[in-house]
Amino acid sequence: MKILVTGSNGLLGQKLVGLISPLPEFHLIATAKSKLIPELIRGEFYSLNITDEKQVSELISTVKPDVVINTAAMTQVDQCETEKEKCWLANVTAVEYIVDACRENNTHLIHLSTDFIFDGTHGPLDENEKPNPLSYYGESKLAAETAIQKSNINWTILRTVLVYGVTKDMSRSNIVLWVKKSLEEGKKINVVNDQWRTPTLAEDLAQACLLAARKKANGIYHVSGNELMTPYDIALATAEFFNLDKSLISQTNSTKFTQPARRPPKTGFIIDKAKRELGYSPHSFKEGLALLAKQLYG
């Protein structure tokens, strides 16, 4: 099976390259805007800007993948709020280009989406929950989902929540690494206690992508960790695991932060469908931290 991955230098993209590249039953086509960061054991790499319709069409027509896993997106929620055109181009228009190319080449599309398509009035949420985004980022991701669902291609949408993990040359941090680094540097941090999520280990999300690719599963799947936690809970658990000073962590609420984009207060996912239909089985948060520590320290 030929699998083309977009955004191969991102956190999930790097995990997918590491997961798929060694497997002889797959031929990986890794793509990214710039030079590939992770090691490519088997397969090939192409430079690809997903916002360039001609590039997308030509590459997918040339390599003819069985499956495209689209991990590329603009995910900085506040930046999406202030740079709306750039956000729409990356998160919606580019997806429409990929959909068109998949239609032309009879390719199955696996697309990554987010809990930010919901308003967060309650949670955890299953796949039948009605979307109602609070931010432009959420709007853009919902518009991409709609474009995919209205197309006549074969597709899987994997929605996820608060992804954490570690890779080489990370362009962005995530909550676990931010907490760990801050406490190691002796910095006091304020962490919100009035938002709830089910944090997702990047390896688990990569595994879900591969499971969906193997089955060419059709439909929407919620994919995350099992545990509903606040960012404050996550910070305390991280401090405890790495034996760092918990007294540096103060709890606060989201009203104390002024951010361009609104966040849904309570999301988190019910992942029964992914477990049942894909065979998805995530790590516990503590197991995720242990894996992260092993990658950092060997």
Secondary structure by P-SEA (a helix, b strand, c coil): cbbbbcccccaaaaaaaacccccccccccccccccccccccccbbbbbccccaaaaaaaaaaaccccccccccccaaaaaaaaaaaaaaaccaaaaaaaaaaaacbbbbbbbbcccccccccccccccbbbbbccaaaaaaaaaaaaaaaccccbbbbbbccccccccccccccaaaaaaaaaaabbbbbbbcccccccccaaaaaaaaaaaaaacccbbbbbcccccccaaaaaaaaaaaaccccccbbbbcccccccccccccbbbbbccccccccbbbbbcaaaaaaaaaaaacc
